[in-house]
Amino acid sequence: MSNGHEFYFIEDRVDAQGVDLRLLRRLLSYLRPHKGLVALALLGLTLGTACQLAGPYLIKVIIDRHILAGRFPGMIRWVALYLGSLAGAMGFLYLQMLSVSVLGQRVILAIRKEMFFRLERLPVSFFDRTPTGRLMTRLTSDVEALQELISSGLVSTVGDVTVLIGIAAILLWMNPALALVVFAVLPVLILFVEVLKKFIREANREMRRKLARLNAFLQEHVSGVAVVKAFVQEEKSGRQFEALNRDYASESIRLTNFYSFYFPGVELFSSVAVALLLWRGGVQVLSGVITFGTLVAFLEYAQKFFNPIKDMSDKYNILQSALASCERIFHILDSEIAPEYRLALPAREERGMNGAARPSPPPAIEFRDVWFSYGGNSGAGSSRGREAVLRGVSFAIHEGEMGAIVGATGAGKTTILNLLCRLYEISRGRILLFGRDLREIPREELREMLSLVLQDPFLFSGSIRENVEAGGPAVEKAVAAAGVAGFSDMWEEGLETTVGERGGRLSVGQRQLVAFARALARDPKVLLLDEATSSVDPVTEHEIQKALGNILSGRTSLVVAHRLSTILSADRIIVLHKGKVRETGTHQELMEAGGIYHRLYMLQFNGHAAPTAVSPGANPDSV
């Protein structure tokens, strides 16, 4: 658990000033496959704007030519045209809004899909240093910011600019002197908007940062609710959440305050412009310079002129927020994918000193002077630091052998399995699988060769069968071998029984058995077990060991174990200490050597009868 807020201060903060055209161009590139919708939206915008701009001028004609002149004949036609312009504006606005909404959803669909596919292909080191809650914010809030920009920002901004230019042109055409009266307040209004815009932009950015921090905290504490309860941390967690929640609420209120000052301010300036227009226009009407209809049209146009200005700051902040979200999203999309998703290196032939190919078959697993650091080439910022975890590790496991890795916590045991699965890249040295450099093996082929069973089994929500099928097609065989049928047959749904979120409906032991069956379902050449029996009770462990006796016979395997009783029959035991291989040999050989393994064994079984080794293929019940 985090002790306060420091974990969440590792922010991917974006301090973009102005409009980043590079980001905007990249975002607009997602519109290219939808040119038809873009054209339809622009058509609706153009025709709708024309209808809006025609309305006030039609009022002028009706007043001057018919109402003031007392000429009723022909007025109905102009009134019908005015009503038609209103209906046209509404219809074309509907066309525009529908088009941009569909366009926004399609673009977001593509971006969200691309993000998910990229996330699944990023190296594990990326997730080591990135909170899950923040990634969820990228996939939800940040993507929604882009949707808001496309749906109500870009096209609407084009429409606002078009309206402004159109009204300015019409006013200057109708009466330049009176138009300048309307424009007189613009310099002060623009200064007011620019000053407030800077504060609104910063408040908007801070609010999104604090939302990401709040989401990260929520995700962590929901996932770790059992630990919170077990250590009676409800009150402390509640206080931490309250502080984060209060920070987010305060920032939201601050942003609301800016908007509460901004909108009335723009309304005030527009009212001043209308007042000046009434004063100057009234004088001109009384002196006969302009008609009363012209003044009414000017008042209508003035209202329409300031509405886009009032909205443009809001649109600008939508744009700023979306561009900040773009930068965070594109940071994920541009993150380098895990090496196994790239093209494999060209294979190179291993030769002996005399230049001839090695005649003897290569080991199934071979580490040659392997160095590795989580904080090194796996990504700076890792919580494990930059100190080397493995230091010149070398060992070999031959085909059909059962290898075992033992050592104290932090010695690097699980790291070896992670490197074999190529979840991380080594800093130095080589790892070979059946004589081939791991980096030369295509990802699909490598995943077919290896199966990993973790200490903490993770199951997806769905049925038992679906979880086992995720490993491979040999479901029935794997279920029988792992002993899953022993408990699934007791339920009415059998293998179709849903396991719940993260397998919550199953016991820890049952989850481990399902994970074991998932690993076996692809019939791997190499089986990797990371403390696979440490989470199960002795009865379940006995069942797993019984199944392992048959499963491991003739299959290459590498087992990480704290319980030495599970690896007594291993063909080769590798003893790690502080990232180095200190001893190798069989159980008997290492016991006779009286070294680190002997001490570990005696500590584990001090005062108790030592277990008897069980060979693969033997029946544990007969021992």
LUMFI-877887 format. One record per residue (C-alpha): y, z, x. Coordinates in steps of 0.001 Angstrom, whole numbers, padded with zeros to 6 digits, always signed. Example, Ala and Ser with C-alpha at 12.3 -4.5 7.8 and 13.67 -1.06 7.14 Angstrom:
// residues 2
-004500+007800+012300/-001060+007140+013670/
// end
This chain:
// residues 623
+000000+000000+000000/+003536-000586+001105/+005704+002396+001853/+008811+001273+000112/+010389-002135+000381/+009985-003196+004005/+006993-005438+003308/+009011-007473+000864/+012031-007928+003128/+010234-010676+005029/+012180-013200+002977/+012166-016988+003141/+015849-016903+002344/+017730-020129+001796/+021457-020121+002483/+022256-023703+001622/+025949-024438+001231/+027102-027358-000884/+024666-030057-001959/+021883-030940+000457/+021566-034681-000091/+018333-034817+001899/+016636-032402-000489/+018166-034123-003503/+016906-037538-002364/+013425-036154-001819/+013422-034577-005276/+014660-037802-006859/+011791-039656-005186/+009499-037989-007755/+011335-039962-010465/+010243-043346-009121/+006902-043494-010987/+008813-042839-014222/+011499-045525-014087/+010979-046373-017748/+011809-042842-018877/+014813-042713-016541/+016099-046002-017987/+015559-044747-021536/+017450-041520-020772/+020353-043436-019206/+020444-045816-022166/+020635-042888-024591/+023307-041304-022396/+025439-044469-022244/+025281-045237-025948/+025720-041579-026924/+028802-041268-024686/+030277-044425-026191/+029788-043000-029707/+031419-039712-028690/+034439-041443-027152/+034872-043717-030186/+035200-040796-032645/+038758-039553-031847/+040146-043096-031669/+038680-043858-035108/+040445-040727-036433/+043714-042055-034995/+043223-045381-036808/+042366-043669-040104/+045438-041403-039933/+047981-043995-038765/+046838-047047-040713/+045704-045446-043939/+046588-041787-044539/+050221-041867-043338/+050728-045399-044624/+049217-044483-047989/+046829-047441-047848/+043523-046518-049398/+041903-050002-049279/+039832-050383-046120/+039852-046666-045256/+036262-046210-046421/+035140-048718-043801/+036792-046740-040984/+035455-043457-042330/+031970-045010-042393/+032461-046151-038800/+033479-042596-037845/+030408-041122-039565/+028302-043812-037908/+029656-042799-034488/+028729-039173-035199/+025235-040170-036324/+024887-042479-033326/+025957-039718-030935/+023353-037376-032442/+020604-040011-032408/+021240-041137-028867/+021557-037492-027749/+018121-036861-029244/+016775-039907-027356/+018322-038663-024126/+017065-035082-024493/+013549-036182-025425/+013395-038599-022498/+014604-036114-019895/+012346-033366-021263/+009265-035572-020963/+010497-036776-017585/+010997-033205-016362/+007541-032117-017478/+005870-035090-015788/+007713-034498-012532/+006895-030780-012594/+003276-031599-013371/+003142-033744-010234/+004924-031178-008040/+002849-028232-009258/-000359-030216-008735/+000737-031234-005241/+001631-027613-004411/-001735-026294-005593/-003649-028912-003631/-001552-028124-000543/-002036-024366-000921/-005797-024799-001002/-005627-026764+002239/-003352-024444+004207/-004863-022350+006998/-005869-018773+006249/-003201-017569+008692/-000536-018838+006254/-001823-016440+003573/-002071-013618+006104/+001706-013608+006404/+002742-014730+002894/+002513-012314-000072/+000592-013719-003029/+003360-012694-005434/+005830-014860-003559/+003506-017845-003765/+003186-017230-007503/+006994-017268-007726/+007013-020641-005973/+004526-022051-008475/+006328-020595-011500/+010013-019667-011210/+010921-022149-008478/+009110-024999-010194/+010815-024084-013477/+014177-024295-011684/+013366-027899-010786/+012348-028606-014368/+015655-027189-015579/+017551-029382-013137/+015781-032561-014240/+015821-031743-017954/+019338-030399-018308/+021053-030968-014983/+020905-034407-013429/+021248-036700-016465/+023638-034297-018197/+025820-034199-015091/+025960-037983-015063/+026892-037794-018740/+029642-035226-018069/+031141-037349-015303/+030987-040417-017542/+032739-038540-020358/+035460-037295-017994/+036132-040742-016570/+036003-042351-020015/+038404-039860-021610/+040793-040029-018646/+040860-043829-018901/+041418-043767-022688/+044218-041184-022442/+046003-043144-019713/+045631-046325-021783/+046960-044685-024958/+049940-042837-023403/+050193-042210-019592/+052992-039638-019922/+051085-037538-022458/+047882-037914-020414/+049625-036306-017419/+050411-033285-019602/+046674-032838-020229/+045925-033276-016507/+048663-030820-015433/+046371-027780-015566/+043571-029467-013571/+044665-028337-010032/+044747-024663-011021/+041546-025030-013057/+039691-026673-010140/+040821-023887-007789/+039630-021279-010301/+036250-023021-010673/+035741-023401-006915/+036487-019737-006196/+034152-018438-008898/+031491-021025-008126/+030922-019526-004685/+030317-016052-006123/+028077-017365-008900/+026001-019368-006416/+025397-016349-004172/+024570-014089-007127/+022140-016687-008468/+020401-016938-005099/+020174-013162-004733/+018730-012830-008226/+015921-015271-007405/+015166-013506-004130/+014885-010178-005893/+012698-011715-008584/+010317-012991-005878/+010261-009502-004354/+009532-007938-007736/+006697-010407-008407/+005156-009701-005012/+005196-005963-005686/+003675-006420-009147/+000871-008637-007856/-000010-006215-005067/-000070-003126-007271/-001937-004757-010136/-004600-005948-007687/-004742-002527-006045/-004520-000415-009197/-007788+001359-008364/-006385+002519-005022/-003166+003625-006707/-005128+005765-009140/-007561+007081-006544/-004752+008384-004328/-002565+009583-007224/+000223+007193-006283/+001330+006365-009837/+004605+008257-009544/+005458+006817-006139/+004583+003288-007226/+006613+003810-010387/+009653+004836-008344/+009279+001836-006053/+008947-000505-009012/+011929+001110-010710/+014045+000541-007594/+013027-003110-007333/+013464-003608-011066/+016875-001978-010951/+017930-004226-008064/+016912-007301-010045/+018626-006060-013219/+021817-005217-011300/+021935-008675-009782/+021376-010231-013219/+024250-008165-014629/+026472-009171-011711/+025729-012836-012398/+026416-012321-016105/+029758-010714-015246/+030797-013761-013238/+029824-016073-016090/+031591-013781-018573/+034776-014226-016553/+034239-017917-015850/+033771-019329-019355/+036749-017523-020967/+038827-018565-017937/+038053-022246-018417/+038678-021813-022154/+042060-020285-021356/+043102-023234-019196/+041962-025706-021854/+043972-023755-024442/+047037-023922-022175/+046545-027689-021903/+046298-027964-025698/+049451-025851-026094/+051359-028076-023655/+050019-031116-025489/+051181-029743-028863/+054628-029006-027468/+055165-032296-025651/+053270-034400-028176/+055063-032759-031111/+058407-033632-029550/+057288-037249-029113/+055988-037432-032689/+059308-036105-034049/+061240-038564-031883/+058997-041437-032972/+057626-042188-029505/+054009-041722-030638/+052312-041568-033978/+050805-038452-035531/+047372-040085-035284/+047832-040487-031538/+048592-036763-031173/+045484-035837-033191/+043383-038189-031042/+044849-036637-027884/+043957-033151-029141/+040386-034291-029849/+040059-035953-026458/+041531-032890-024712/+038854-030658-026249/+036146-033096-025190/+037723-033408-021731/+037502-029704-020879/+034023-029110-022288/+032302-031003-019416/+034462-029151-016900/+033342-025881-018444/+029719-026946-018194/+029893-028540-014763/+029977-025246-012867/+026900-024136-014754/+025271-027478-013919/+026327-027064-010295/+024646-023673-010122/+021524-025146-011724/+021663-027753-008962/+022174-025104-006256/+019350-022956-007594/+017060-025973-007861/+017865-027125-004322/+017143-023619-003009/+013837-023756-004909/+013270-027254-003509/+013614-025999+000027/+011077-023235-000571/+008686-025590-002365/+008998-028315+000257/+008419-025671+002934/+004964-025183+001400/+004385-028920+000937/+005396-029533+004574/+003311-026677+005996/+000648-027960+008335/-002731-028128+006682/-005735-026388+008180/-007266-028326+011091/-010539-028936+009250/-008691-031154+006735/-007492-033479+009457/-009570-036195+011016/-012246-034787+013305/-011810-035287+017032/-013883-038120+018517/-017249-036783+019650/-017836-036646+023362/-021217-036737+025040/-022286-033663+026970/-023618-034480+030420/-025102-032477+033214/-023951-032359+036835/-025815-035571+037714/-024233-037527+034848/-027397-037694+032742/-027440-036452+029157/-028782-032906+028808/-032464-033153+028073/-032924-029739+026463/-031903-029270+022806/-028548-027533+022477/-028202-024081+020911/-027460-023944+017198/-024412-021744+017820/-022670-021543+021163/-019405-019846+022162/-018032-020868+025552/-015275-018666+026982/-013551-018320+023590/-010171-016620+023426/-008380-015947+020178/-005326-014091+018874/-004282-013801+015237/-000633-013686+016231/-000913-016600+018649/-001823-020056+017532/-002813-018782+014116/+000759-018196+013204/+003478-015882+014363/+004269-013029+012115/+000699-012032+011489/+000325-008378+010786/-002284-008089+013514/+000144-008890+016278/-000288-011175+019304/-002863-009219+021293/-006055-011200+021947/-008875-010226+019584/-011523-012172+021518/-011390-012389+025306/-013636-014896+026963/-016520-014526+024494/-019654-016498+025423/-023086-016398+023781/-025692-018704+022274/-028020-018557+019255/-030828-021099+019159/-032044-022923+016088/-034245-020787+013879/-033102-017546+015522/-031520-014573+013802/-028497-013432+015756/-026650-010189+015146/-023213-008953+016158/-022565-005229+016427/-019707-003151+017719/-017016-000713+016738/-014382-001511+014106/-011846-003960+015510/-014174-005302+018178/-013884-008855+016763/-017144-009203+014809/-015726-010725+011612/-013369-012853+013691/-016354-014666+015185/-017546-015649+011703/-014024-016761+010730/-013849-018978+013797/-017280-020439+013094/-016079-021398+009596/-012940-022768+011251/-010669-020626+009116/-008651-020118+012310/-008256-022187+015466/-009263-020750+018830/-006668-020322+021560/-008954-021339+024401/-012558-022277+025032/-015055-024157+022869/-017318-023437+019901/-020325-025704+019482/-022593-026109+016480/-025882-027823+017297/-024253-029193+020427/-021149-030592+018696/-017652-029242+019190/-016548-027618+015945/-013369-029698+016029/-015421-032903+016105/-017270-032120+012876/-015671-033388+009627/-014742-030644+007179/-017242-031674+004486/-020096-031808+006975/-019146-028442+008473/-019049-026770+005058/-022485-028200+004238/-023927-026739+007435/-022574-023203+006986/-022648-020587+004227/-020796-017305+004447/-021444-014077+002553/-018495-011685+002789/-018507-007908+002801/-016211-007839-000217/-017666-010432-002619/-015157-012478-004614/-016252-014025-007899/-014247-016341-010123/-013880-015660-013829/-016644-017637-015519/-020413-017385-015823/-022925-016333-013201/-024238-019883-013109/-020766-021351-012495/-020216-018971-009585/-023554-019870-008005/-022965-023591-008619/-019774-023318-006580/-022048-022998-003550/-024345-025936-004218/-026836-027553-006571/-029948-025440-005830/-029032-022810-008426/-032438-021755-009730/-033955-021477-006261/-030980-019497-004952/-030927-017167-007981/-034626-016405-007546/-034344-015866-003783/-031320-013570-004030/-032762-011475-006850/-030029-012354-009344/-032643-013113-011986/-033743-009490-011796/-030612-008294-013618/-029350-011469-015358/-032582-011783-017358/-031835-008422-018953/-028777-009916-020689/-028954-012158-023708/-026849-014886-022096/-028782-014754-018828/-027080-016873-016169/-024424-017871-018723/-023146-014275-018809/-019416-014190-018015/-018554-012028-015029/-014901-011328-015945/-011883-011515-013649/-012985-011120-010007/-016481-010272-011334/-015291-007019-012904/-018128-006895-015474/-020738-006666-012701/-021462-003797-010374/-020582-004138-006696/-024230-004695-005852/-024643-007343-008549/-021536-009150-007336/-022963-009153-003828/-026246-010631-005068/-024384-013409-006909/-022343-014112-003770/-025589-014213-001805/-027087-016723-004256/-023907-018817-004011/-024324-019022-000241/-027964-020054-000554/-027344-022668-003257/-026397-025326-000704/-029438-024631+001506/-027300-024260+004652/-028498-024819+008189/-026699-021660+009298/-026292-018525+007186/-023461-016159+008100/-023571-012604+006756/-020556-010312+007155/-021718-006769+006360/-023499-008334+003393/-025415-005185+002468/-022754-002564+003184/-021526-002434-000435/-024889-001998-002132/-027076+000972-002892/-030336+001554-000962/-032479+000110-003779/-030403-003095-003938/-030309-003242-000132/-034094-003021-000139/-034239-005962-002571/-031852-007995-000434/-033805-007214+002718/-036973-008218+000940/-035394-011554-000017/-033954-011993+003475/-037391-011700+004990/-038290-015018+003362/-034852-016637+003402/-034142-016135+007104/-037563-017264+008253/-037001-020464+010221/-033258-020533+009366/-030525-020002+011886/-028443-016971+010942/-025709-014801+012373/-025313-011326+010920/-022441-008886+011378/-023732-005391+010720/-022673-001789+010890/-026031-000645+009557/-028227-001228+012583/-031308-000821+010394/-030641-004301+008967/-030756-006145+012306/-033594-004432+014218/-035702-007581+014039/-032924-009899+015252/-033897-012347+017985/-030628-011745+019781/-028176-008872+019356/-024658-009351+020728/-022699-006171+021432/-018911-006581+021270/-016515-004059+022699/-012730-004599+022714/-013094-008329+022213/-015654-008925+024965/-019417-009398+024989/-020793-006366+026785/-024520-006616+026101/-027027-009110+024676/-030729-008829+024009/-033315-007703+021494/-033298-004250+019947/-035986-003065+022355/-034255-004496+025415/-030903-002956+024517/-032449+000410+023781/-034146+000399+027167/-030874-000543+028861/-029277+002666+027569/-025821+001144+027166/-023338+000771+024307/-025977-000339+021789/-028169+002655+022640/-025237+005007+022035/-024366+003299+018706/-027978+003549+017612/-028345+007198+018539/-025053+008079+016809/-026167+006334+013632/-029643+007859+013541/-028944+011176+015225/-031481+013694+013985/-033195+011180+011700/-036340+009114+012099/-035552+005666+013468/-036328+002798+011123/-038973+000264+011947/-038029-003318+012648/-039075-005868+010049/-039708-009414+011185/-038467-012329+009094/-041159-013388+006692/-042768-009975+006575/-043010-007938+003390/-040853-004811+003768/-043070-002979+001290/-045985-003220+003686/-044140-001664+006606/
// end
